[in-house]
């Protein structure tokens, strides 16, 4: 049953772990598509890429020097060089066409095919060529400085595994085996409804009692980070009918609503979601994102994100981002890399509530960033990351080792 919390407050708040478990169990659509390599960076591979070719496909030189038979160099020394006849040159893309016989050598450049009859490359610094005579000044083991067929990749090898967020070097490997396009998980579409009579669109100047929206630029970047595609941003007044129409009209895979999710008289979003679909949770035991709500409209997940910017950031990362990451084939857990550190000052919390505490990494350890409320977005720009205080802790004293999630470093 829906309980209208406007001007009354929350009777109870949902447990963060319960909300995340529900989100992780939601049946979510996942589409696949083919993309060319130039558009595949950071996309999630949908199927294993198996090489159909050997890389390299031919024996090639790993050095500039001379291709020859390694046994011909045995006994050579700086003071007692061995003379060989230079019978040609092998260049990348322009190989020597003949066969290297005993007593012969071929000038060769890095990456060029090693000619038939040769099994070794003498480095340039270990020989001296005078006209068509090579003076070998060092012995070279057979097979030295030669990249052999399939040394990098063998035909039939799985080169890249499904589920991998593709890195630049992955695209290079895919290209090296002749792959021009990859099957990846399609980017889920996300629509954002920004509500509030006081909100001005980004690019405007603050004016009187009106404030410029900070959430849509932030959410656009977060959604892109998680592999989603923000297809539409709509700005709506605190008008129940307009919000209802926008909720019904949306056809995005995920719908986000900022503002209008708390207990004020103009906070229409929770009641409308309960009426049109399912408001599964409203009010969470989480600071600073307690007014967050979520549910479904049809099969589409809907997230009611608080209007205060830090609360919005927190609610997105805890809840909405978790779903976007799942839909793109990524790990739904925190996208940030983490490191351990010791608290330079204590962190206080309350039993039964999860706390999202912004911190900076200082010379004395992990320092909480003191902020006065959930609207102080600058607290996140001053911070290097955040610490999560579980609901069964009242905080930690100075000197406690904690895990810091780093804003600037993403997990792979």
Secondary structure by P-SEA (a helix, b strand, c coil): cccccccccccbbbbaaaaaaaaaacbbbbbbbbbcccccccccccbbbbbccccccccccccccccccccccccccccbbbbbbbcccccccccccccccccbbbbcccccccccccccccccccccccccbbbbcccccccccccccccccccccccccccccccaaaaaaaaaacccccccccbbbbbbbbbccccccccccccccccccccaaaaaaaaaaacccccbbbbbcccaaaaaaaaaaccccbbbbcccccccccccaaaaaaaacccccccccccccccbbbbbcccbbbbbccccaaaaaaaaaacaaaaaaaaacccccccbbbbbbbbcbbbbbbccbbbbbbbbbcccccccccccccccccccccccbbbbbccccccccccbbbbbbbcccccc
